Amino acid sequence: MMKFHDVRDQISKIAGFCGMVISITVACYLIFPAGQAQSKTATFLVSLGIGLALSGLSFKALLKSQR
């Protein structure tokens, strides 16, 4: 059975990951111009992919450095 602090740690890690994904996605979406060649949906999907990739890499590096 998980202790209360373990559950809180897991929730805070998930919230941190989601916050990082959202902030990177918004930043990339605002940086990339949506011209005639690409739609806003395509720009958003690329920004979301970049946000997920960067967040995943940073969390993996953080977990590896804590070992």
C-alpha positions as CSV (number, residue, x, y, z in Angstrom):
1,M,0.0,0.0,0.0
2,M,1.3,3.4,-0.9
3,K,1.9,6.0,1.8
4,F,0.3,9.4,1.6
5,H,3.6,11.1,0.9
6,D,4.3,8.7,-2.0
7,V,0.9,9.6,-3.6
8,R,1.6,13.3,-3.1
9,D,5.0,12.9,-4.8
10,Q,3.4,11.1,-7.7
11,I,0.7,13.7,-8.1
12,S,3.2,16.5,-8.0
13,K,5.4,14.9,-10.6
14,I,2.5,14.4,-12.9
15,A,1.3,18.0,-12.3
16,G,4.9,19.3,-13.0
17,F,5.1,17.3,-16.2
18,C,1.7,18.6,-17.4
19,G,2.6,22.1,-16.5
20,M,5.9,21.9,-18.4
21,V,4.2,20.4,-21.5
22,I,1.6,23.2,-21.5
23,S,4.1,26.0,-21.1
24,I,6.4,24.7,-23.8
25,T,3.5,24.1,-26.1
26,V,2.2,27.6,-25.6
27,A,5.6,29.1,-26.1
28,C,6.3,27.2,-29.3
29,Y,2.8,27.9,-30.6
30,L,3.4,31.7,-30.1
31,I,6.9,31.6,-31.7
32,F,6.0,29.6,-34.8
33,P,4.1,31.7,-37.4
34,A,1.1,30.1,-39.0
35,G,1.4,31.2,-42.6
36,Q,-0.4,30.2,-45.7
37,A,1.5,27.0,-46.0
38,Q,0.5,25.6,-42.6
39,S,-2.7,25.7,-40.6
40,K,-3.1,26.6,-37.0
41,T,-3.9,23.0,-36.2
42,A,-0.6,21.8,-37.7
43,T,1.3,24.5,-35.8
44,F,-0.4,23.4,-32.6
45,L,0.3,19.7,-33.2
46,V,4.0,20.4,-33.9
47,S,4.2,22.6,-30.8
48,L,2.5,19.9,-28.7
49,G,5.0,17.3,-30.0
50,I,7.9,19.5,-29.1
51,G,6.5,20.1,-25.7
52,L,6.0,16.4,-25.0
53,A,9.5,15.6,-26.3
54,L,11.3,18.3,-24.3
55,S,9.4,17.6,-21.1
56,G,10.0,13.8,-21.4
57,L,13.7,14.3,-21.9
58,S,14.0,16.7,-19.0
59,F,12.1,14.5,-16.6
60,K,14.2,11.4,-17.7
61,A,17.4,13.4,-17.0
62,L,16.0,14.6,-13.7
63,L,15.1,11.1,-12.6
64,K,18.5,9.7,-13.8
65,S,20.4,12.4,-11.8
66,Q,18.4,11.5,-8.6
67,R,19.6,7.9,-8.6
